[in-house]
Amino acid sequence: MTLSARVALVTGASQGIGRACALKLAGAGATVALAARNQEKLDQLLREITASGGKAAAFALDVGDEEQVKATFKAALGQLGKIDILVNNAGITRDQLVMRMKRADWDSVLNVNLTSAYLCIQQVMSSMLRQRWGRIINLTSIFGQTGQAGQANYAASKAGLIGLTMAIAREVGSRNITCNAVAPGFIETAMTSGLGDDFKQNALKMIPLARIGQPDDVANAVAFLASEEASYITGHVLNVNGGMLMG
């Protein structure tokens, strides 16, 4: 599998799954635009990619800010010439039971996790349509498929990404542009590191493969969907959850 001559942009690239995706895509030969809020972590990742012979550029971006999204994509397109692959990975949580959830926490999660994906897709669409080739990959979650108590905002945003994925797939499929989603299960990231040991042990009991996933497990799926080998797959949700969700 090679992605040489392709340009990818990954949001939330500074850590966790986004970082693993950026490294995997760069390792496959793509030039990677790294986008996230933390400039220091972006610069560290940029050095890591270039030191290993890869090509990348870093762009500080808060995907919750529409004007920043527009400016960043304009800058990336100007510097790199095109964006063939878009990985919408940026996401946050603001957990609380619905009866106690503040409207601001609902709005911020929907804005960062769902609305930003729509905005980023808009920014790459003209370029992809002109070249009649594109890969759009949205990072959803098992909780967008099953729901999760205390995460109504997060689950709604991730379920919304699945609907968005299918709608975009129908809109642009005739132009050789695919749009798919990857739905991770329980993955070892900064987002899950704060969970208690009891929660982790209970989660482990529900995973047939009997291990917690790693960011690379998700990045491998993203890289496949970005490749020519996945050219006849669109509107699909690829589960990367160790078998937690079957049926």
CORNOR-V970834 format. One record per pair of residues at least 24 apart in sequence whose ideal C-beta (glycine too) atoms are under 6 Angstrom apart, sorted by the first residue. I is the first residue (numbers start at 0). J is the second residue. D is the distance in Angstrom with one decimal. If there is no record, write none. Layout:
I,J,D  I,J,D
This chain:
0,27,6.0  0,226,4.8  1,28,5.1  2,27,4.2  2,28,4.8  2,29,3.9  3,28,3.5  5,29,4.5  5,83,4.4  5,84,5.9  6,30,4.8  6,79,4.9  6,81,5.4  6,82,5.4  6,83,5.3  7,31,5.0  7,84,3.8  8,32,4.1  8,75,5.9  8,82,5.1  8,85,5.5  9,86,4.4  9,88,6.0  10,34,5.0  10,62,5.4  10,87,5.8  10,88,5.3  10,89,4.0  11,35,5.6  11,88,4.2  11,89,3.5  13,37,4.5  13,40,3.7  13,41,5.3  14,189,5.8  15,188,3.8  15,189,5.6  15,214,5.6  16,88,5.9  16,214,4.8  16,217,4.9  17,88,4.1  19,214,3.5  19,215,5.2  19,218,3.9  20,86,5.4  20,218,4.6  20,221,4.9  23,218,4.0  23,222,4.7  24,222,6.0  25,53,3.7  25,55,5.9  27,222,5.8  30,54,4.2  31,55,4.6  32,56,5.4  32,75,4.5  33,57,4.7  34,58,4.8  34,60,4.2  36,61,5.2  62,89,4.6  62,111,6.0  62,115,3.6  63,110,5.1  63,111,4.6  65,118,5.9  68,118,4.7  72,122,3.7  81,126,5.3  82,123,4.7  82,126,5.8  84,134,4.5  84,225,4.7  85,123,5.0  85,135,5.0  86,136,5.0  86,221,6.0  87,116,4.1  87,119,5.7  87,137,4.7  88,138,4.5  92,153,5.2  94,149,5.0  94,150,5.4  96,149,5.6  97,151,4.9  105,152,4.7  108,152,4.0  108,153,5.7  108,156,5.5  109,156,5.1  112,156,3.6  113,156,4.4  113,159,4.5  113,160,5.9  127,176,5.1  128,174,5.5  131,174,5.2  131,175,4.9  132,175,5.3  133,176,3.7  134,177,5.7  134,225,4.6  135,178,4.2  136,179,5.7  136,221,5.4  136,224,5.2  137,164,5.1  137,180,4.6  138,181,5.7  139,180,4.7  139,182,4.7  140,182,5.9  141,182,5.6  141,184,4.6  141,240,5.2  141,244,5.7  161,236,5.8  165,234,4.7  168,233,4.4  168,234,3.5  172,233,5.6  177,233,4.0  178,233,6.0  179,224,4.9  179,235,4.9  180,236,4.6  181,220,5.0  181,221,5.7  181,237,5.0  181,239,6.0  182,236,5.3  182,238,5.1  183,217,4.9  183,239,5.1  184,240,2.6  184,241,5.7  184,243,4.6  185,211,5.5  186,212,4.3  187,211,5.2  187,213,5.7  205,243,5.5  206,241,4.1  206,243,5.5  207,242,3.5  208,241,3.8  208,242,5.6  212,241,5.9
